[in-house]
Amino acid sequence: MPELLLELFSEEIPARMQARAAEDIARLLADALKPAGLAPGDVRTVHGPRRIALSCTLPAATAAVEEERRGPRADATGPALDGFLRATGLSREQLEERDTGKGVYLYAVIRRPGRPTSEVLAEALPALLRRFPWPKSMRWGDGSAFTWVRPLQRILCVFDGAVVPFALATEGDDGHCLRAGEETEGHRILSPGAFAARDAASWEAGLRERHVIADAAEREALIERGVAELASAEGLEVVPDRGLLAEVAGLVEWPVPLLGRIDDAFMDLPAEVMRTSMRVNQRYFALRHPDGRAANRFALVANIPATDGGAAIIAGNERVLRARLSDARFFWDNDRKAGLESFLPKLEGVTFHAKLGTQAQRVARIEALARHLAPLVGADAALAARAARLCKADLASGMVGEFPELQGVMGGYYAREAGEDARVADAIAQHYRPLGPTDAVPSEPVAIAVALADKLDTLAGFFAVGEKPTGSGDPFALRRAALGVIRIIRENGLRLPLRQIFAAARSDAPVADLLDFMLERLRVQLRSEGQRHDVVAASIGGDDDLARILARGDALKAMLETEDGANLLAAYKRAANILRIEEKKDGCAYSGPVNAGLLEAPEEAALDAAIAEVWPLTRQRLDAEDFAGATNALARLRAPVDAFFDKVVVNADHPQLRVNRLLLLSSLRAAADQVAELSKIEA
């Protein structure tokens, strides 16, 4: 099948925008070709510092189409007929008259011959490029309103070995005089000048010959391997940073890893400060010793193989790094001189949120909540309150002002410098955790109390002022905060009454909504771990103790995996369905004691006796939080329930017998529902 190659060659594209742009070009092309009945196959996208490209296969031509439309009645005149003729592009003589059995109607048979795919592409691509959704774009020159992320220099577009002829010019707009062609360019310095390519293979090979590795994944692999080898030769290892690796791969076309040296005068700076300064300002990779200590080396990636082995490049980057670390040294020294507590008054002038007050007001709330949580998590209340009071102080520091990524981390360092208890300093450093799904959660009780207080205050506050997540929108990261709370609770085995805690966090907190939100996040988390969503839903039952919910879910899952459990579930659903139908028919809910004198069949008497035996045993096990014992007790009902449905007709002719048997099923349902909401389990 013929191949399409499209490359959009421009000045340097921001690394963070490249991958998304490659996805967008594939999506937009598929959408643009769909009306013509064309579907790209074998789609491959490529992105780099100066190009976004796509290759795919397409049929040589669109298929011929025959479309039939029914119009007005055959005797129609005036607007009805005129409108149909305009819509079809046919004359009255070209329409057919057909008797449908309900009258004679006009029919239009529209036949469209197939078109060369190249023509379809030439029509579709200019509009596609003009509406391309860059997050930010720019104008240049003075002859066109066409915008691109950076000035677009060439459009390479060939299909089946021939150029697809189109231009960006429109009436009154020269489109920067850009026309599709067959030429692209290699490395700006190492291989300047244009070359022609008429298919993806020759294009990629031609770029490689001209010092451009087109594939971003290959560039990443080369950088990762090259930096690791250089570090290993020095007995060091690279601090993992996938985000930085992807970004650097988007900055270079011909990656050449090099090692530089950090001046020993800066090695007493916190490792996080050096790493952040190198990463944010210079895109350098930090190295460390095998024992985790920061190394006085860094890795950089050049875009050219220098003739001197990179000595001049390394020296230049070392000079730049000295200046950057000197700035960091200034902030470090000044902040320590001022002291962490001195930053607290400045928080009164920092707005947290217009509806939630200043950071100082927020700190007061977190401090009170941390003190409340401390005994629940086994923490010292005074230390938890002290850590909470200081946890946001570093937001007003010079270092965090320069590197917001270090908030919390710097507070921990400054607290240690000020002689605070080690548990207080660690709690300050860790209270934002977990920052993501792979980040560790706090495990020391004081740190747990402060981390929970921070997240629970965020949730309670934003819910109280009506700023809840909606759909995919979550501007205040409340879902992440909820998942953080869940992970801290689960991984530390905590027993927390969430209703009471939310009420303590804010008197105006919508506790029911908050609990529903937390439980929904728990369901999402458990489903992502491969657990059955229906078992999770059945285990919640309005409980606010996550540990209890999880234990109940594990026990329920284990019961349902047994033959007795599976059969009991089927019997429960049968009973519940009968009750639902009969309650709707009778207009009442069946609930209450069973009349033992009306138990005619031995099977219904046996079921009533079994329920009477299982009910208190199940309740006893639940009160002791022995959920496995409770589900095992419930499973004993399997045999008498099976016998009941095998031998007893629920809807008996005698009204009193019917009502009594429905009450018996109601007691079965109630006995099961005290363990879990089995109605939510899918068969």
Secondary structure, 3 states (H helix, E strand, C coil): CCEEEEEEEECCCCHHHHHHHHHHHHHHHHHHHHHHCCCCEEEEEEEECCEEEEEEECCCECCCEEEEEEEEECCCCCHHHHHHHHHHCCCHHHCEEEECCCCEEEEEEEEECCCEHHHHHHHHHHHHHHCCCCCCCECCCCCCCCCECCCEEEEEEEECCEECCCECCECCECHHHCEEECEEECCCCCCCCEEECCCHHHHHHHHHHCCCCCCHHHHHHHHHHHHHHHHHHCCCEECCCHHHHHHHHCCCCCCEEEEEECCHHHCCCCHHHHHHHHHHHHCCEEEECCCCCEEEEEEEEECCCCCCCCHHHHHHHHHHHHHHHHHHHHHHHHHHHHCHHHHHHHHHHCEEECCCEEHHHHHHHHHHHHHHHHHHHCCCHHHHHHHHHHCCHHHHCHHHHHCHHHCCHHHHHHHHHCCCCHHHHHHHHHCCCCCCCCCCCCCCHHHHHHHHHHHHHHHHHHHHCCCCCECCECCCCHHHHHHHHHHHHHHHCCCCCHHHHHHHHCCCCCHHHHHHHHHHHHHHHHHHCCCCHHHHHHHHCCCCCHHHHHHHHHHHHHHHCCHHHHHHHHHHHHHHHHHHHHHHHHCCCCCCCCCHHHCCCHHHHHHHHHHHHHHHHHHHHHHCCCHHHHHHHHHCCHHHHHHHHHHCCCCCCCHHHHHHHHHHHHHHHHHHHCCCCHHHCCC
